[in-house]
Amino acid sequence: MLVLRGGWNEAWFSSLEGFPEAAHDDDADNTSRAFNALLPPQPTTSTTTVTGLI
């Protein structure tokens, strides 16, 4: 993962490093949601239950 260098980096990384013990987890939640939104879609699978077979 690449991170744009900026004045906000130190506060953001500190917030992520404090997860999950930190009082607030907004940065960690939003970072994980953004990361997941950028992932390619996963193929869907389905299962079928067959009954009556020995």
Sequence and secondary structure as in RCSB ss.txt:
>XXXX:A:sequence
MLVLRGGWNEAWFSSLEGFPEAAHDDDADNTSRAFNALLPPQPTTSTTTVTGLI
>XXXX:A:secstr
      TTHHHHHHHHHTTTTSS  HHHHHHHHHHHHHS            S  
